Structure formats: C-alpha cells, structure tokens
Amino acid sequence: MQRLLVSVRGPKEAIEAIKGGAHIADAEYPASALGTPYPLNIMTVRNRLNRSGYKKIPISTNIGEVPGVRASSCQAALGVATAGADLIKCGMAELCYEPAEYLGKQLVRTIKKFYRSKKVYPAVFVDEDMQRFFKPFKEGVRLIREIHADGLLIDTFNKSIGKGLLDYCTVKDIKSFVTECHKYKKEAWIAGSIRKDELSGLWATGVDVICVRGAACESKGNGRFGEVKAKIVAELVKTIP
C-alpha cells in the first residue's frame, strides 16, 4: 500500500494529520531538510496518538541531515527509537559512498540489536551541491542493499530556495529508482517540497511513501512553518490511486 507521510511539529498537528488520513506521523522541527526534533517531542506525539486511539499509526523521525561522530550518530538513532519512533531516517549529507556505507552498517546494526521490528532509512539528497558527494540515483540502492536498511529516502537538502524534488530529477528517474528498490524488496521514499499537483504523477511511479510538510499546511505565507490541517491532508490522501 502506498502511504502518505506528513511531518508534524507536535501532538496537535499529529492528530490533525491522522484525522486527515495520513498513514505516518513524522515528528520533526521544520527548520532544516529533515528537521530534527527533541526526543521528548517524539514521546509526546506517540503518547497523544496512543491516547487518541491511534496506537497502530507509525511514527517516523530523523537524526539530522549531516552525520556527526559515528558513535554519536548511533546513540542518536537509538535515542529516537527509544523515544517512540518506529521509522528512523538517517541523513547522509556530505558523505561519499564509502563512509556512508560504513556509518549505515553501524546504524542499522544498532537499531536492529535493540529494536528488531523498527526500520531504518538512510536519507540522501539530490541538490547539485550534495551530489558532489553522493549520487542518489546511482548509488542509493547499492547503499541500502549493503547495509541491510529497509529502504531509502531521496530528499532535497535546501528547502529555502524555492526548489523541489522535480527541479533536480525527473519522474522517469524516480520510476527507475522505485523499480530498483522493489527488485531487492526495499522501500522507496521521496520528499522535497512536493506540491499537491505533483502527487498523482509521483504516485504513478509506484513509490512506497511520499513525505510532505508544506503541502499539508494552512500556511498563510509561512510555508513549512504553517499549521497542518486535517482537511488539507484529506485532499492529499485522495490523490493516492
């Protein structure tokens, strides 16, 4: 089943997202590409969803875009998993293939040792300056195969310049990425300032998860810092085939 992920700033937005039909609540702070939240915010979102009858709704989050010391990155991944995240995105910005593979193996190993059912997704970026380090469409599937991750997220790094995912790649590129992921039974996730009018074409690629924030917000000029509303999310969900 194809799923819509909506990034939320806290429990209030999480309820709005799920009432609108979102399949995944993504705990984040939208000041950067992935938007790393505090662990207590993740826990608060989890607790609120549980109390509201949404125990089966998975929560995703991230440990940041640019990894730090390897051991610290593993501690961060374990920390967000312990705080309540089921799906953990791990940014690989500014890493070339070899160090990304080395770190990825440690991250997956750490999470699976403590929480076998929780899933790990490296996040790689399509911006031109990010592709100097890592080429998502050429190296991404190889990475997740080698580190035994559950899937890969392709995203944009700089969300402040008015460019989105399709400014850096084509629907055909995404389709090929999805096909390659599914060939190895891995999940294909995409994000990057995706607009409502782009969703139908992107769902047609067979992508497993599309991640949105701004498109789900009643922005009033605030963009990603607007407020997630159930009625807007419901319109996005209707685009799923």
GIFENCOR-V188780 format. One record per backbone hydrogen bond with DSSP energy under -0.5 kcal/mol. NH is the residue of the N-H (numbers start at 1). CO is the residue of the C=O. Records with the same first field share a line. If there is no record, write none. Layout:
# GIFENCOR-V188780
NH=CO  CO
This chain:
# GIFENCOR-V188780
3=208
5=3  210
6=24
7=212
8=26
14=10
15=11
16=12
17=13
18=14
19=15
20=16
21=18
22=17
23=4
24=4
25=58
26=6  24
27=25  60
28=8  26
29=35
31=29
32=29
41=38
42=38
43=39
44=40
45=41
46=42
47=43
48=44
49=45
50=46
51=47
52=48
53=50
54=49
57=54
58=23  56
60=25
61=87
63=89
67=65
73=69
74=70
75=71
76=72
77=73
78=74
79=75
80=76
81=77
82=78
83=79
84=80  81
85=80
86=59
87=59
88=119
89=61  87
90=121
91=64  89
92=123
93=65
95=92
100=96
101=97
102=98
103=99
104=100
105=101
106=102
107=103
108=104
109=105
110=106
111=107
112=108
113=109
114=110
115=111
118=115
119=86
121=88
122=151
123=90
124=122  153
126=155
130=127
131=127
133=130
134=130
136=134
138=135
139=135
140=135  136
143=139
144=140
145=141
146=142
147=143
148=144
149=144
150=120
151=120
152=187
153=122
154=152  189
155=124  153
159=157
165=192
167=164
168=165
169=165
174=170
175=171
176=172
177=173
178=174
179=175
180=176
181=177
182=178
183=179
184=180  181
185=182
186=181
187=150
189=152  187
190=209
191=154
198=195
199=195  196
200=196
202=198
203=199
204=200
205=202
206=203
207=202
208=188
209=188
210=3
211=190
212=5
216=213
217=214
218=227
219=217
222=219
225=222
226=223
227=218
229=216
233=229
234=230
235=231
236=232
237=233
238=234
239=236
240=237
